[in-house]
Structure formats: structure tokens, C-alpha cells
């Protein structure tokens, strides 16, 4: 219950900050429509799990929630942009996201692409602001880390590998590589950004990196299990997409029972990685258990 309340609190803070950043304003019709599409993509849904991890990682080093919020909102902008582009006909061709029409269905493909582009750009705008951190060096480091996480060596590169692999036979190691880039990179940034804000040492950053790696793998495995077994209404999006598109997943390669065993082991790995933080890591441990047991 405490974790749920924490998630909801951070989600409300993120929602409020995004609402302010994307406030409607008098503008030419095309620009106003773009802002509306950005708001549609970024507001009104989602667990805001990535900014939550960033806020909680920063908290390990005494950083107050409000001091980590800007970086979390920037990260959420990147995540929302990626969902808009992933849903496009040229990618996953999804019609429903968070229980409502996807952005390209609601606003058209051109405006959805622009909304994604603008959300990605907004993320770096936010990180560049002195309100994100008073030290310009910290801001530059955050910008560099997010660029790497979102780019060819991270999320975008993983998506490219995923597209290229459709209909092909991949082994577990190859699937894990794709998923570590496509999904894991933003979780890795979330934890590392919290450490950067807290000016953590190399040992602490290494421990959080190990946690983020296990967490990201567990999240993707749980997501794949939900795609294989979940309910579209409960999830607010289509299910069985991976099988229909011929995508290789660890669930398909290992089977349901072995995948669940692997998921449990990853949660154990995530918890073990937090040992150096003692009781301060309790919330992050609970977060790992939460994503493994979620039903939507």
C-alpha cells in the first residue's frame, strides 16, 4: 500500500509539472494542435514508473523529491515520445494506448510524429534549465546520459534491432540485448540520474546500475508475460502483439513457467544489488516486486 501511495504521489507531481510545461496558449492553429497532441500523449495516464525510480534513487543520497522532479519529468517526456512513435503504423501499428486511441489515430500520423519529436526536444530543454540543478556540470552530465540512453546505443538502437529481427529466429542472448537497449536504457538512466543528482560515488553508482539492469529485464519479462496472458481491457492496449508480429521474446523461447522462474530470479538480483544501501533501499526493492506482480 505504501508503494502504491508513493507511486501515485510522484505520478501526480509529474502530471502537474507536465501540465504546466505544456499549457495551452494562444497560437496559430498548427502550433496549438501540436501542443494539444503533446498533451494528449503525455498527460492523463501511465504509472510514471521511470520518474519514480529517478526520484527514489536520488532520495538514497539525500536529494529531496522536488529537487529531482525536473529530471524525472524530462525522462517521462522521452518515454512518452517513444510510445507515440512505437504506436505508428510503420512501427507497432497500435490503435489503443492507455485505454484510448493512440496519438496518430486521434491527431493523424504527421501531428503524432511532430508531437513525439517535440516531447523528445522538450526533455533536453528541461534538463538544460538551472531549475533542474544549480550546477551546470550536473546538468550537462544528465543531458549526455539521457542522449545516450535514448539514442543509437540505447532505446532507438534497440528499437531498430527489434524491427530488423521480426520474423527471425533469435536466441536468448540476442533477445536480452535488444530488450536491454529498447526497454532497459531508460530505467538505467533513471537510476543513474538519481545518483548523479546525489553526487554519488562510483561504488554506489555501480550498485544502482546493477539494480537497474535486473529491474529493466524483470519489467520487460513481466510485460511479455502480460502480452502472452493478459487481458486487453485491463491493460488498456492490445495483447498477443508479439506472437502476431513474429517477435522473439524470452517468454516464447523459455515457456511460461521458465519465464516466471526467470522473473523471480531477476527480482532477487535487483534486491541483492541494493544491499549497500541497507534500509534506505526498501522502496526500490518493493518497486522490483511490484513490477513483477503487476497485472496491467
Rosetta silent file (secondary structure, phi, psi, omega in degrees, C-alpha in Angstrom):
SEQUENCE: XXXXXXXXXXXXXXXXXXXXXXXXXXXXXXXXXXXXXXXXXXXXXXXXXXXXXXXXXXXXXXXXXXXXXXXXXXXXXXXXXXXXXXXXXXXXXXXXXXXXXXXXXXXXXXXXXXXXXXXXXXXXXXXXXXXXXXXXXXXXXXXXXXXXXXXXXXXXXXXXXXXXXXXXXXXXXXXXXXXXXXXXXXXXXXXXXXXXXXXXXXXXXXXXXXXXXXXXXXXXXXXXXXXXXXXXXXXXXXXXXXXXXXXXXXXXXXXXXXXXXXXXXXXXXXXXXXXXXXXXXXXXXXXXXXXXXXXX
SCORE:     score description
SCORE:     0.000 S_00000001
   1 L     0.000  -40.939 -179.010    0.000    0.000    0.000 S_00000001
   2 H   -62.526  -41.397  179.241    2.829    2.423    0.848 S_00000001
   3 H   -63.995  -44.156  178.725    4.450    1.880   -2.545 S_00000001
   4 H   -57.506  -42.440  178.605    1.165    2.443   -4.344 S_00000001
   5 H   -65.451  -39.783  178.081    0.735    5.720   -2.490 S_00000001
   6 H   -64.910  -43.510  177.565    4.291    6.771   -3.324 S_00000001
   7 H   -60.336  -44.845 -178.746    3.788    5.937   -6.982 S_00000001
   8 H   -65.827  -37.766  179.652    0.545    7.882   -7.089 S_00000001
   9 H   -64.753  -47.948  179.322    2.117   10.886   -5.357 S_00000001
  10 H   -64.413  -39.160  178.548    5.035   11.072   -7.783 S_00000001
  11 H   -60.188  -40.641  178.859    2.671   10.496  -10.711 S_00000001
  12 H   -64.992  -40.926  178.819    0.570   13.468   -9.591 S_00000001
  13 H   -64.054  -43.700  178.474    3.653   15.658   -9.307 S_00000001
  14 H   -63.357  -44.699  179.670    4.851   14.623  -12.762 S_00000001
  15 H   -59.365  -44.563 -178.641    1.390   15.179  -14.221 S_00000001
  16 H   -64.311  -42.602  179.771    1.172   18.629  -12.691 S_00000001
  17 H   -67.114  -41.393  177.235    4.601   19.665  -13.975 S_00000001
  18 H   -64.117  -40.308  179.219    3.867   18.349  -17.466 S_00000001
  19 H   -59.611  -41.182  179.577    0.519   20.133  -17.457 S_00000001
  20 H   -70.134  -41.857 -179.001    2.273   23.414  -16.670 S_00000001
  21 H   -65.706  -31.617 -176.483    5.032   22.876  -19.232 S_00000001
  22 L  -108.755   29.666 -177.944    2.503   22.053  -21.947 S_00000001
  23 L   -59.816  133.215  176.410   -0.075   24.645  -21.013 S_00000001
  24 L   -59.864  144.815  179.787   -2.317   25.606  -23.940 S_00000001
  25 L  -146.477  155.373  177.075   -1.608   29.121  -25.174 S_00000001
  26 L   -57.713  125.339 -175.296   -2.876   31.412  -27.905 S_00000001
  27 L  -158.807  160.586  171.863   -1.067   30.247  -31.004 S_00000001
  28 L   -54.662  152.592 -171.240   -1.523   29.695  -34.726 S_00000001
  29 H   -55.245  -40.395 -179.382   -3.772   26.693  -35.355 S_00000001
  30 H   -65.002  -42.856  178.866   -0.972   24.335  -36.329 S_00000001
  31 H   -67.210  -41.140  178.009    1.077   25.108  -33.237 S_00000001
  32 H   -61.337  -38.443  178.925   -1.968   24.845  -31.000 S_00000001
  33 H   -67.551  -36.441  177.427   -2.736   21.441  -32.489 S_00000001
  34 H   -63.825  -45.252  177.698    0.825   20.316  -31.837 S_00000001
  35 H   -61.385  -40.179  178.748    0.575   21.342  -28.187 S_00000001
  36 H   -62.489  -40.713  179.001   -2.751   19.527  -27.946 S_00000001
  37 H   -67.264  -38.872  176.355   -1.169   16.377  -29.391 S_00000001
  38 H   -62.918  -43.133  178.334    1.744   16.640  -26.950 S_00000001
  39 H   -63.516  -41.688  179.571   -0.671   16.989  -24.049 S_00000001
  40 H   -60.239  -40.992 -177.582   -2.667   14.017  -25.305 S_00000001
  41 H   -75.357  -31.121 -169.982    0.477   11.886  -25.444 S_00000001
  42 H  -102.154  -23.079 -173.605    1.966   12.989  -22.133 S_00000001
  43 L  -107.385  158.597  168.005   -0.979   13.593  -19.799 S_00000001
  44 L    81.009   25.715  177.410   -3.744   11.523  -18.302 S_00000001
  45 L   173.760  167.562  177.988   -2.232    8.089  -17.881 S_00000001
  46 L    94.406  149.831 -178.759    0.711    5.900  -17.045 S_00000001
  47 L   -81.253  -13.418 -176.224    2.306    4.876  -13.774 S_00000001
  48 L    57.100   41.829 -175.121    5.223    7.340  -14.232 S_00000001
  49 H   -66.626  -38.388 -178.001    7.470    4.499  -13.120 S_00000001
  50 H   -65.196  -49.088  174.900   10.655    5.902  -14.661 S_00000001
  51 H   -63.762  -30.677  176.341   10.497    9.268  -12.892 S_00000001
  52 H   -61.810  -45.470  178.430    9.552    7.412   -9.721 S_00000001
  53 H   -62.451  -38.365  179.139   12.755    5.372   -9.943 S_00000001
  54 H   -64.416  -47.226 -179.846   14.757    8.536  -10.559 S_00000001
  55 H   -61.081  -43.846 -178.500   13.223   10.299   -7.557 S_00000001
  56 H   -70.974  -34.621  176.412   13.747    7.274   -5.296 S_00000001
  57 H   -65.714  -41.397  177.607   17.322    6.752   -6.494 S_00000001
  58 H   -64.729  -35.340 -178.732   18.109   10.387   -5.737 S_00000001
  59 H   -62.102  -29.233  177.809   16.478   10.009   -2.315 S_00000001
  60 L   -56.663  -25.916 -175.333   19.110    7.395   -1.411 S_00000001
  61 L  -111.912   20.577  173.941   21.626   10.257   -1.365 S_00000001
  62 L    82.616   12.716  178.969   19.515   12.794    0.478 S_00000001
  63 L   -83.018  127.189  179.542   18.093   14.593   -2.563 S_00000001
  64 L   -68.386  151.864 -177.155   14.620   15.952   -1.915 S_00000001
  65 H   -53.948  -46.535 -176.572   11.798   14.856   -4.183 S_00000001
  66 H   -65.732  -26.571  179.978   11.191   18.333   -5.587 S_00000001
  67 H   -76.974  -19.914  179.565   14.884   18.685   -6.465 S_00000001
  68 H  -100.095   -6.410 -170.526   14.776   15.516   -8.592 S_00000001
  69 H   -65.794  -41.902 -178.667   11.415   16.176  -10.215 S_00000001
  70 H   -57.805  -45.210  179.166   12.621   18.122  -13.260 S_00000001
  71 H   -63.194  -38.423  177.154   14.951   15.317  -14.293 S_00000001
  72 H   -64.740  -38.934  178.630   12.133   12.828  -13.802 S_00000001
  73 H   -67.391  -40.030  176.436    9.783   14.884  -15.957 S_00000001
  74 H   -59.379  -44.137  178.155   12.421   15.113  -18.698 S_00000001
  75 H   -61.960  -41.261 -179.943   12.757   11.336  -18.622 S_00000001
  76 H   -65.450  -33.525  175.703    8.994   10.923  -18.836 S_00000001
  77 H   -60.938  -42.051  177.964    8.929   13.171  -21.915 S_00000001
  78 H   -64.801  -43.039  178.942   11.344   10.790  -23.632 S_00000001
  79 H   -61.416  -45.296 -179.003    9.259    7.801  -22.605 S_00000001
  80 H   -65.104  -40.411  175.862    6.040    9.388  -23.891 S_00000001
  81 H   -58.335  -43.168 -176.965    7.686   10.326  -27.180 S_00000001
  82 H   -64.505  -35.160  178.375    8.829    6.734  -27.618 S_00000001
  83 H   -66.830  -42.582  178.615    5.292    5.434  -27.090 S_00000001
  84 H   -58.740  -46.738 -178.188    3.884    7.799  -29.710 S_00000001
  85 H   -72.960  -36.425  177.411    6.445    6.680  -32.277 S_00000001
  86 H   -61.893  -33.400 -176.505    6.211    2.991  -31.334 S_00000001
  87 L   -77.185  -12.699 -174.579    2.460    3.072  -31.944 S_00000001
  88 L   -62.537  153.954  179.186    2.780    4.425  -35.507 S_00000001
  89 L   -55.064  -33.536 -179.628    1.740    2.214  -38.453 S_00000001
  90 L   -73.425  -13.395 -179.064    5.357    1.966  -39.592 S_00000001
  91 L  -111.070 -104.458 -176.969    6.337    0.527  -36.198 S_00000001
  92 L   -88.158  -14.649  177.902    3.930   -1.463  -33.980 S_00000001
  93 L    54.706   52.150  178.779    0.750   -0.131  -35.631 S_00000001
  94 L   -92.534  144.654 -178.695   -1.200    0.067  -32.362 S_00000001
  95 L  -103.994  -19.403 -175.666   -4.648    1.604  -32.221 S_00000001
  96 E  -130.795  136.846  176.495   -5.122    1.791  -28.446 S_00000001
  97 E  -143.583  127.337  179.967   -2.846    3.076  -25.708 S_00000001
  98 L    55.737   36.494  174.746   -3.859    3.517  -22.056 S_00000001
  99 L    77.525   12.376  178.645   -7.430    2.635  -22.934 S_00000001
 100 E  -144.406  167.807 -178.319   -7.929    5.296  -25.589 S_00000001
 101 E   -56.732  142.043  177.452   -6.991    5.850  -29.256 S_00000001
 102 L   -65.910  165.447 -172.511   -3.284    6.232  -29.876 S_00000001
 103 H   -59.644  -38.951 -177.643   -1.950    9.676  -30.784 S_00000001
 104 H   -73.289  -24.225  174.021   -1.798    9.035  -34.524 S_00000001
 105 H   -73.175  -40.804 -176.422   -5.406    7.837  -34.515 S_00000001
 106 H   -76.970  -33.218 -171.822   -6.532   10.918  -32.589 S_00000001
 107 H  -123.766   -4.978 -175.611   -4.406   13.530  -34.385 S_00000001
 108 L    92.322  155.046 -174.578   -3.132   11.936  -37.585 S_00000001
 109 H   -64.017  -43.422 -176.728    0.282   10.493  -38.325 S_00000001
 110 H   -61.081  -47.025 -178.888    2.026   13.765  -39.180 S_00000001
 111 H   -69.059  -33.189  176.852    0.983   15.515  -35.986 S_00000001
 112 H   -64.860  -42.485  177.821    1.795   12.425  -33.900 S_00000001
 113 H   -61.327  -45.297  179.649    5.326   12.333  -35.325 S_00000001
 114 H   -64.482  -38.812  178.110    5.771   16.028  -34.583 S_00000001
 115 H   -62.118  -42.509  176.565    4.392   15.586  -31.065 S_00000001
 116 H   -62.687  -45.808  178.385    6.927   12.847  -30.417 S_00000001
 117 H   -57.761  -44.425 -176.615    9.735   14.976  -31.826 S_00000001
 118 H   -68.898  -36.349  176.958    8.683   17.932  -29.686 S_00000001
 119 H   -66.191  -40.169  176.947    8.449   15.850  -26.500 S_00000001
 120 H   -61.532  -45.135 -179.913   11.946   14.489  -27.089 S_00000001
 121 H   -65.188  -39.522  178.853   13.267   18.014  -27.608 S_00000001
 122 H   -59.418  -34.779 -179.945   11.427   19.275  -24.532 S_00000001
 123 H   -56.950  -44.036 -177.941   13.251   16.708  -22.406 S_00000001
 124 H   -77.082  -29.430  171.554   16.612   18.298  -23.138 S_00000001
 125 H   -58.798  -48.129 -179.004   15.172   21.779  -22.737 S_00000001
 126 H   -61.122  -46.287 -177.653   14.087   20.802  -19.215 S_00000001
 127 H   -65.148  -26.597 -178.239   17.460   19.295  -18.315 S_00000001
 128 H   -77.929  -12.415 -173.569   19.278   22.415  -19.502 S_00000001
 129 L   -78.837  139.808  177.066   17.389   24.705  -17.112 S_00000001
 130 L   -56.326  -26.467  178.887   19.061   25.949  -13.904 S_00000001
 131 L   -66.836  -18.385  177.049   15.940   24.843  -12.010 S_00000001
 132 L   -73.822  -40.374  173.713   16.938   21.233  -12.750 S_00000001
 133 L  -166.069  140.750 -176.871   20.222   21.684  -10.860 S_00000001
 134 L   -69.649  -23.507 -178.541   22.239   24.724   -9.899 S_00000001
 135 L   -89.230  116.424 -179.246   25.486   23.109  -11.097 S_00000001
 136 H   -61.279  -31.941  178.826   25.854   23.379  -14.883 S_00000001
 137 H   -63.318  -38.706  176.710   28.217   20.398  -14.823 S_00000001
 138 H   -65.878  -42.371  179.615   25.494   18.199  -13.360 S_00000001
 139 H   -62.643  -42.731  179.056   23.032   19.413  -15.981 S_00000001
 140 H   -63.642  -40.052  179.052   25.467   18.665  -18.797 S_00000001
 141 H   -64.479  -41.601  177.969   26.106   15.186  -17.408 S_00000001
 142 H   -63.048  -42.418  178.591   22.375   14.480  -17.236 S_00000001
 143 H   -60.644  -45.387  179.709   21.914   15.697  -20.809 S_00000001
 144 H   -63.429  -42.611 -179.446   24.715   13.441  -22.028 S_00000001
 145 H   -65.529  -40.301 -179.693   23.398   10.403  -20.161 S_00000001
 146 H   -70.836  -36.273  176.695   19.864   10.851  -21.456 S_00000001
 147 H   -60.602  -42.190  178.452   21.103   11.365  -25.018 S_00000001
 148 H   -66.363  -42.292 -177.748   22.984    8.073  -24.787 S_00000001
 149 H   -65.988  -32.824 -176.362   20.021    6.259  -23.222 S_00000001
 150 H   -91.096  -14.549 -168.450   17.615    7.483  -25.908 S_00000001
 151 L   -94.883 -151.618 -171.235   19.900    7.203  -28.923 S_00000001
 152 L   -66.332  -27.508  177.915   21.555    4.652  -31.177 S_00000001
 153 L   -91.043    1.619 -178.490   23.324    2.894  -28.288 S_00000001
 154 L  -131.172 -122.403 -170.971   20.141    2.818  -26.252 S_00000001
 155 H   -61.041  -48.901 -178.081   16.409    2.931  -26.838 S_00000001
 156 H   -64.568  -40.438  177.402   16.378    3.924  -30.539 S_00000001
 157 H   -64.141  -39.119  177.430   19.088    1.406  -31.362 S_00000001
 158 H   -65.283  -37.728  177.346   17.190   -1.316  -29.533 S_00000001
 159 H   -64.870  -38.947  178.405   14.044   -0.461  -31.456 S_00000001
 160 H   -63.614  -41.993  177.028   15.999   -0.726  -34.707 S_00000001
 161 H   -63.857  -38.258 -179.633   17.275   -4.162  -33.720 S_00000001
 162 H   -64.546  -43.739  178.511   13.735   -5.168  -32.762 S_00000001
 163 H   -63.276  -45.052 -177.941   12.343   -4.108  -36.140 S_00000001
 164 H   -65.409  -24.844 -174.322   15.115   -5.892  -38.015 S_00000001
 165 L   -89.647   -5.181 -178.431   14.536   -9.090  -36.018 S_00000001
 166 L   -58.541  129.364  179.391   10.832   -9.501  -36.817 S_00000001
 167 L    80.921   -1.756  179.559   10.205  -12.961  -38.222 S_00000001
 168 L  -101.366  161.344  179.749   13.765  -14.087  -37.479 S_00000001
 169 L   -94.347  112.644  178.977   14.949  -16.702  -35.023 S_00000001
 170 L  -111.960  148.342  175.147   16.844  -15.113  -32.128 S_00000001
 171 L   -88.269  171.054 -178.136   18.455  -16.803  -29.154 S_00000001
 172 H   -56.450  -39.690 -179.499   18.018  -15.722  -25.521 S_00000001
 173 H   -66.605  -39.118  179.237   21.205  -13.630  -25.507 S_00000001
 174 H   -67.675  -42.037  177.526   20.171  -11.746  -28.640 S_00000001
 175 H   -62.156  -43.346 -179.809   16.696  -11.090  -27.258 S_00000001
 176 H   -62.000  -37.613  178.531   18.200   -9.873  -23.990 S_00000001
 177 H   -64.058  -46.621  178.493   20.457   -7.445  -25.866 S_00000001
 178 H   -57.801  -46.926 -175.203   17.537   -5.950  -27.779 S_00000001
 179 H   -70.304  -33.693  178.734   15.492   -5.581  -24.618 S_00000001
 180 H   -65.193  -30.444  177.712   18.347   -4.106  -22.578 S_00000001
 181 H   -84.419  -50.329 -173.697   18.621   -1.324  -25.148 S_00000001
 182 H   -67.350  -43.702 -176.433   14.993   -0.809  -26.096 S_00000001
 183 L  -106.918  -42.879 -171.857   13.499   -1.009  -22.600 S_00000001
 184 H   -70.665  -25.805 -173.059   16.360   -1.146  -20.136 S_00000001
 185 H   -62.731  -39.695 -179.543   18.208    2.000  -21.194 S_00000001
 186 H   -72.975  -32.670  174.037   15.664    4.433  -19.757 S_00000001
 187 H   -66.406  -39.877  177.691   15.468    2.511  -16.474 S_00000001
 188 H   -61.831  -42.743  177.697   19.262    2.624  -16.312 S_00000001
 189 H   -61.758  -43.194 -177.740   19.173    6.374  -16.866 S_00000001
 190 H   -54.035  -48.516 -177.529   16.545    6.814  -14.154 S_00000001
 191 H   -71.781  -40.634 -179.296   18.734    5.199  -11.512 S_00000001
 192 H   -69.781  -37.077  178.426   21.990    6.754  -12.687 S_00000001
 193 H   -62.708  -39.334  175.844   20.442   10.215  -12.933 S_00000001
 194 H   -60.423  -40.006  178.143   19.328    9.935   -9.317 S_00000001
 195 H   -67.611  -38.461  178.157   22.891    9.075   -8.369 S_00000001
 196 H   -63.570  -44.973  177.847   24.245   12.000  -10.402 S_00000001
 197 H   -60.578  -33.969  179.592   21.871   14.409   -8.677 S_00000001
 198 L   -88.847    3.444 -179.963   23.031   12.997   -5.354 S_00000001
 199 L    52.174   46.481 -178.261   26.724   13.199   -6.360 S_00000001
 200 L   -72.366  156.724  178.121   27.127    9.527   -5.519 S_00000001
 201 L   -83.189  175.383 -174.443   30.476    7.761   -5.685 S_00000001
 202 H   -63.544  -35.038 -179.288   31.405    5.085   -8.221 S_00000001
 203 H   -65.859  -45.402  179.424   30.543    2.205   -5.877 S_00000001
 204 H   -65.594  -40.479  178.641   27.041    3.475   -5.257 S_00000001
 205 H   -64.782  -36.157  177.286   26.500    4.172   -8.946 S_00000001
 206 H   -65.256  -40.518  178.207   27.641    0.650   -9.750 S_00000001
 207 H   -63.795  -42.278  178.378   25.183   -0.836   -7.270 S_00000001
 208 H   -68.370  -33.721  177.274   22.337    1.177   -8.771 S_00000001
 209 H   -64.490  -39.634  177.750   23.398    0.170  -12.276 S_00000001
 210 H   -66.057  -40.608  176.464   23.160   -3.494  -11.276 S_00000001
 211 H   -60.759  -48.093 -177.007   19.732   -2.859   -9.764 S_00000001
 212 H   -62.378  -37.827  179.439   18.542   -1.042  -12.888 S_00000001
 213 H   -62.779  -48.462  179.173   19.760   -3.844  -15.154 S_00000001
 214 H   -66.356  -40.082  179.960   17.854   -6.508  -13.222 S_00000001
 215 H   -61.899  -47.131 -178.994   14.832   -4.220  -12.856 S_00000001
 216 H   -61.851  -41.544  177.802   14.694   -3.482  -16.587 S_00000001
 217 H   -64.954  -40.798  179.706   14.931   -7.154  -17.503 S_00000001
 218 H   -65.626  -41.463  178.891   12.231   -8.020  -14.975 S_00000001
 219 H   -59.722  -47.072 -178.128    9.963   -5.262  -16.272 S_00000001
 220 H   -66.316  -39.569  179.579   10.278   -6.469  -19.865 S_00000001
 221 H   -65.525  -41.751  176.374    9.761  -10.108  -18.910 S_00000001
 222 H   -63.447  -38.562  178.313    6.662   -9.209  -16.903 S_00000001
 223 H   -64.404  -41.098  178.932    5.434   -7.152  -19.864 S_00000001
 224 H   -66.442  -36.615  176.540    5.975  -10.077  -22.230 S_00000001
 225 H   -65.695  -39.918  176.808    4.068  -12.378  -19.876 S_00000001
 226 H   -65.316  -37.164  177.657    1.205   -9.898  -19.806 S_00000001
 227 H   -64.373  -35.196 -178.484    1.250   -9.735  -23.601 S_00000001
 228 H   -79.844  -32.050 -171.561    1.027  -13.525  -23.723 S_00000001
 229 H  -123.517  -11.383 -168.928   -1.555  -13.981  -20.981 S_00000001
 230 L   -76.748  174.986 -179.583   -3.041  -10.585  -20.147 S_00000001
 231 L  -107.205  127.864 -175.930   -6.425   -9.014  -20.755 S_00000001
 232 H   -61.495  -37.718 -179.046   -6.629   -6.162  -23.265 S_00000001
 233 H   -66.428  -45.441 -179.877   -9.304   -4.301  -21.294 S_00000001
 234 H   -64.885  -36.485 -176.734   -7.326   -4.428  -18.049 S_00000001
 235 H   -84.049  -19.910 -179.620   -4.133   -3.397  -19.776 S_00000001
 236 L    74.650   19.105  177.437   -5.666   -0.653  -21.875 S_00000001
 237 L  -158.927  169.920 -179.017   -3.891   -1.847  -25.018 S_00000001
 238 L   -66.711  151.280  175.122   -3.796   -4.791  -27.398 S_00000001
 239 L  -118.575  174.104 -178.463   -2.324   -8.098  -26.250 S_00000001
 240 L    60.095   24.290 -178.521   -0.723  -11.034  -28.103 S_00000001
 241 H   -70.396  -39.409 -176.273    1.072   -8.499  -30.297 S_00000001
 242 H   -62.221  -46.268 -179.843    4.468  -10.181  -30.106 S_00000001
 243 H   -64.508  -40.765 -177.926    3.211  -13.541  -31.343 S_00000001
 244 H   -65.694  -30.752 -178.506    1.158  -11.917  -34.090 S_00000001
 245 L   -96.951    2.627  178.700    4.166   -9.976  -35.396 S_00000001
 246 L    70.427   30.389 -179.669    6.593  -12.859  -35.091 S_00000001
 247 L   -85.913  137.848  177.089    8.710  -11.144  -32.444 S_00000001
 248 L   -80.216  131.586  174.669   11.088  -13.225  -30.385 S_00000001
 249 L  -133.138  162.989  177.105   10.624  -12.895  -26.623 S_00000001
 250 H   -67.337  -28.839  176.627   12.031  -14.779  -23.670 S_00000001
 251 H   -63.525  -44.631  179.492    8.502  -15.998  -22.925 S_00000001
 252 H   -66.108  -36.608 -177.089    8.303  -17.571  -26.382 S_00000001
 253 H   -78.024  -37.932 -173.440   11.798  -19.050  -26.068 S_00000001
 254 H   -96.628  -26.821 -171.329   11.592  -20.296  -22.477 S_00000001
 255 L    92.771  160.290 -173.935    7.901  -21.023  -22.000 S_00000001
 256 H   -60.876  -49.069 -174.787    5.597  -19.542  -19.372 S_00000001
 257 H   -64.946  -45.359  179.782    6.835  -21.492  -16.355 S_00000001
 258 H   -66.758  -34.883  177.785   10.530  -20.952  -17.036 S_00000001
 259 H   -64.455  -40.329  178.519    9.879  -17.279  -17.779 S_00000001
 260 H   -66.380  -38.399  176.729    8.173  -16.867  -14.417 S_00000001
 261 H   -64.150  -41.295  177.257   11.104  -18.547  -12.682 S_00000001
 262 H   -63.208  -39.301  178.533   13.479  -16.211  -14.512 S_00000001
 263 H   -62.059  -45.004  178.708   11.369  -13.246  -13.443 S_00000001
 264 H   -60.601  -41.042  179.769   11.582  -14.287   -9.801 S_00000001
 265 H   -65.706  -37.635  179.089   15.362  -14.631  -10.063 S_00000001
 266 H   -66.085  -38.566  176.343   15.672  -11.154  -11.587 S_00000001
 267 H   -62.589  -42.419  176.677   13.707   -9.648   -8.709 S_00000001
 268 H   -60.070  -41.920  179.051   16.091  -11.385   -6.293 S_00000001
 269 H   -63.144  -41.808  179.461   19.035   -9.930   -8.241 S_00000001
 270 H   -62.230  -44.723  179.812   17.541   -6.441   -8.081 S_00000001
 271 H   -64.601  -41.789 -178.987   17.044   -6.683   -4.334 S_00000001
 272 H   -63.076  -34.691 -178.494   20.549   -8.046   -3.783 S_00000001
 273 H   -64.650  -22.997 -177.624   22.083   -5.159   -5.713 S_00000001
 274 L   -88.221    2.827 -177.424   20.633   -2.726   -3.179 S_00000001
 275 H   -51.992  -40.119 -178.750   22.407   -4.338   -0.212 S_00000001
 276 H   -61.134  -17.981 -176.280   24.930   -1.462    0.135 S_00000001
 277 H   -95.792   -4.664  178.171   22.081    0.945    0.891 S_00000001
 278 H    58.210 -138.601 -176.648   20.566   -1.042    3.743 S_00000001
 279 H   -65.487  -20.776 -179.717   17.099    0.034    4.828 S_00000001
 280 H   -65.094  -21.659 -179.218   17.239    3.068    2.519 S_00000001
 281 H   -88.144    6.658 -173.724   16.748    0.719   -0.429 S_00000001
 282 H   -59.355  -42.284 -176.952   13.452   -0.693    0.863 S_00000001
 283 H   -67.502  -40.629  178.283   11.244    1.290   -1.530 S_00000001
 284 H   -66.575  -35.647  174.735   13.294    0.351   -4.576 S_00000001
 285 H   -62.263  -44.188 -179.906   13.151   -3.299   -3.510 S_00000001
 286 H   -64.396  -33.909  178.422    9.397   -3.057   -3.224 S_00000001
 287 H   -64.077  -38.195  177.940    9.261   -1.473   -6.671 S_00000001
 288 H   -64.776  -41.079  177.770   11.020   -4.507   -8.161 S_00000001
 289 H   -67.302  -35.652 -178.806    8.497   -6.829   -6.547 S_00000001
 290 H   -63.320  -47.071 -176.291    5.667   -4.612   -7.739 S_00000001
 291 H   -68.668  -26.053  179.348    6.576   -4.704  -11.425 S_00000001
 292 H   -75.531  -23.473 -175.684    6.965   -8.483  -11.316 S_00000001
 293 H  -107.701    3.342 -175.448    3.467   -8.995   -9.927 S_00000001
 294 L   -67.265  156.056 -178.633    1.555   -6.356  -11.888 S_00000001
 295 L  -119.555    4.324  179.467   -1.492   -7.318  -13.933 S_00000001
 296 L  -155.985    0.000    0.000   -1.718   -4.236  -16.148 S_00000001
